[in-house]
């Protein structure tokens, strides 16, 4: 998902480390986004 988002022009806007806990392990949460003005330039 991260590679696809970057390929279509989305930018990593934030990362929260070790916030999700699942089956005994912690995972990071990442947020991607794109501005409408950035989409128009494509």
Buried (B, 14 or more C-beta within 10 A) or exposed (E): EEEEBEEEEBEEEEEEEEEEEEEEEEEEEBEBEBEEEEEEEE
